[in-house]
Every structure is written in structure tokens, then in C-alpha cells.
Amino acid sequence: MTPAAAIWCNKRFPTLLLIASVWGCGGTETTVNPNATGVDLTIRHTESATVDQVRVSVDFEGVRIYGPTFVPETPRVLGTVETLVILLDEDRSGQTVSVDVAGYNDGVGLAEGVTDVAILAQSLTPALIDLVVAAPASCGDGVCAINESNCTCAADCPPTCGDACCSAGETFCGCESDCPRVCGDGCCSAPQEKKQNCAADC
């Protein structure tokens, strides 16, 4: 992800949040370098769905390059239109990434939307996602629904790092966000694990 040095305080940019290695200049209005590389994303949802958090992730050719991250960190009722900025490495210029946003209320997924965005160097590419209220999940229907994961429905959901499910084949070393550190998983997660306390891995 783009380092903190890329976030300059020289342009007022109303945002719900700033996804980067650090927060921006604070408050509900965050300053963003207008020449940063990333996505200027607008999220809309209907008043019928009360959303207090969104889960954001970015994929490129089926590989997760960011997230999932829940924002804001402390849930609050969000407006029907919110804006966020996703900062990406300039190396992503020329790539088309898939941005997935899910709306949650009290920890339960309610609605989801996806859009593809062509990334341009030194540009915040505008994009729009309309959150669509999700149908009730039914394991085995061939759709990995908003509240399903590989752990709860392997038939529908492939193993994905970042889905809060430590699937078979995932370890702490390969997917720290999903898997705990466990001696004997074939992954020497230094410095906590070493030959003296986990010879099986190290």
C-alpha cells in the first residue's frame, strides 16, 4: 500500500475514511494528495437498509491486493451516500482492479456491490458502487453470499485470505488476518517461534 509520505495535506477532500497505511489529517474531512494513485469511490445505498460499517476489499485478477477492511473502525450510522479514497501503489497503473464493498449493520452483512476500476498513475479514478440488499444465504446455491465463507460453506466459497476463515492450506505466515500462530502448522512465524520453542516448524 502507498506509504504515509504519499498523503499530503494540500487538498480538501470530503471522505468517510482514508484507506492507507495511516489515517489522513483527521476529522470527517481528510486531505489527500490530488496526484495520488487510487480510487475515489462513492458508495450509495437505500434508506431501507441501515448501514453502520462497510467492508472494503480490492482484487486484481482474482488475487486480493487489499483488505478486507471494516470502516469506520467504530460503527456509526452511515448516510445513504458516502465517499472514501483507496490509495494504491503506482505500480498498479494500467491494471483494472475489482473493488468489493459490503454494507453491515451490527455485524450482519446486509448489502453488497462490486465495480471494476481502471487504475491510472497519479490519479484518483472516480467510481460508484450501489449496495444491493443481499438475498438470504443458502449454502450450496453456488453463490458465496455476504455472510458465508469457506469455513461456513466450502461448497460456495473458495479459500480466500481475508475472509476471517482460516481455511485448509492457510497458515499464519501466509494469511495472518485469518490464521492464528500455531506450532506445528509448518510455518515458522519468527520471532515468536524459533527452534527452541517450536522445532516442528523452525
C-alpha positions, 0 to 999 in steps of 0.5 A: 500500500502507498506509504504515509509520505504519499498523503499530503495535506494540500487538498480538501477532500470530503471522505468517510475514511482514508484507506492507507497505511495511516489515517489522513489529517483527521476529522470527517474531512481528510486531505489527500494528495490530488496526484495520488494513485487510487480510487475515489469511490462513492458508495450509495445505498437505500434508506431501507437498509441501515448501514453502520460499517462497510467492508472494503476489499480490492482484487486484481485478477482474482488475487486480493491486493487489499483488505478486507477492511471494516470502516469506520473502525467504530460503527456509526450510522452511515448516510445513504451516500458516502465517499472514501479514497483507496490509495494504491501503489503506482505500480498498479497503473494500467491494471483494472482492479475489482473493488468489493464493498459490503454494507453491515449493520451490527455485524450482519452483512446486509448489502453488497456491490462490486465495480471494476476500476481502471487504475491510472498513475497519479490519479484518483479514478472516480467510481460508484458502487450501489449496495444491493440488499443481499438475498438470504444465504443458502449454502450450496446455491453456488453463490458465496453470499455476504455472510458465508465463507469457506469455513461456513460453506466450502461448497460456495466459497473458495479459500480466500485470505481475508475472509476471517476463515482460516481455511485448509492450506492457510497458515499464519505466515501466509494469511495472518488476518485469518490464521492464528500462530500455531506450532506445528502448522509448518510455518515458522512465524519468527520471532515468536517461534524459533527452534527452541520453542517450536522445532516442528516448524523452525 
